[in-house]
Amino acid sequence: MPDTKPDDASAIDMIWELADKLDPCLLVTRDGDWQRVRPVFARARRDEGRIYILTDTSGEKHEQIVRFPQVSLAFADPQANDY
């Protein structure tokens, strides 16, 4: 069976394309031993190597990100089968 896994460069391109076209996405943060997931709107800036989200600095998301700065964003377009 042939390997259909994209190479690193193709996978990175695909991630940036998905981040650029899909809103909202899901933000995954840590809250101690628990993960929290919520929808957010993201703006991808590939030339900066960053994805920005707008959030209230007085909310739980901000506190969780400050305490545990490693987060995940999940982008999905089920109609196109892109994840």
Contacts in CASP RR format, 6 or more apart in sequence:
PFRMAT RR
TARGET T0000
AUTHOR 0000-0000-0000
METHOD contacts of the structure
MODEL  1
MPDTKPDDASAIDMIWELADKLDPCLLVTRDGDWQRVRPVFARARRDEGR
IYILTDTSGEKHEQIVRFPQVSLAFADPQANDY
6 14 0 8 1.000
14 82 0 8 1.000
15 75 0 8 1.000
16 44 0 8 1.000
16 46 0 8 1.000
18 75 0 8 1.000
18 77 0 8 1.000
18 82 0 8 1.000
18 83 0 8 1.000
19 25 0 8 1.000
19 42 0 8 1.000
19 44 0 8 1.000
19 51 0 8 1.000
19 73 0 8 1.000
19 75 0 8 1.000
20 44 0 8 1.000
20 46 0 8 1.000
21 77 0 8 1.000
22 75 0 8 1.000
22 76 0 8 1.000
22 77 0 8 1.000
22 82 0 8 1.000
23 41 0 8 1.000
23 42 0 8 1.000
24 39 0 8 1.000
24 40 0 8 1.000
24 41 0 8 1.000
24 42 0 8 1.000
25 39 0 8 1.000
25 40 0 8 1.000
25 41 0 8 1.000
25 42 0 8 1.000
25 73 0 8 1.000
25 74 0 8 1.000
25 75 0 8 1.000
25 76 0 8 1.000
26 37 0 8 1.000
26 38 0 8 1.000
26 39 0 8 1.000
26 40 0 8 1.000
26 73 0 8 1.000
26 74 0 8 1.000
26 76 0 8 1.000
27 37 0 8 1.000
27 38 0 8 1.000
27 39 0 8 1.000
27 40 0 8 1.000
27 53 0 8 1.000
27 61 0 8 1.000
27 71 0 8 1.000
27 72 0 8 1.000
27 73 0 8 1.000
28 35 0 8 1.000
28 36 0 8 1.000
28 37 0 8 1.000
28 71 0 8 1.000
28 72 0 8 1.000
28 73 0 8 1.000
28 74 0 8 1.000
29 35 0 8 1.000
29 36 0 8 1.000
29 61 0 8 1.000
29 64 0 8 1.000
29 65 0 8 1.000
29 68 0 8 1.000
29 71 0 8 1.000
30 36 0 8 1.000
30 64 0 8 1.000
30 67 0 8 1.000
30 68 0 8 1.000
30 70 0 8 1.000
30 71 0 8 1.000
31 60 0 8 1.000
31 64 0 8 1.000
31 68 0 8 1.000
32 67 0 8 1.000
32 68 0 8 1.000
36 60 0 8 1.000
36 61 0 8 1.000
36 64 0 8 1.000
37 74 0 8 1.000
38 61 0 8 1.000
40 53 0 8 1.000
40 54 0 8 1.000
40 55 0 8 1.000
40 61 0 8 1.000
40 73 0 8 1.000
41 53 0 8 1.000
41 54 0 8 1.000
42 51 0 8 1.000
42 52 0 8 1.000
42 53 0 8 1.000
42 73 0 8 1.000
43 51 0 8 1.000
43 52 0 8 1.000
43 53 0 8 1.000
44 50 0 8 1.000
44 51 0 8 1.000
45 51 0 8 1.000
45 52 0 8 1.000
51 73 0 8 1.000
53 73 0 8 1.000
55 61 0 8 1.000
55 62 0 8 1.000
56 62 0 8 1.000
65 71 0 8 1.000
74 83 0 8 1.000
75 82 0 8 1.000
75 83 0 8 1.000
76 82 0 8 1.000
76 83 0 8 1.000
77 83 0 8 1.000
END
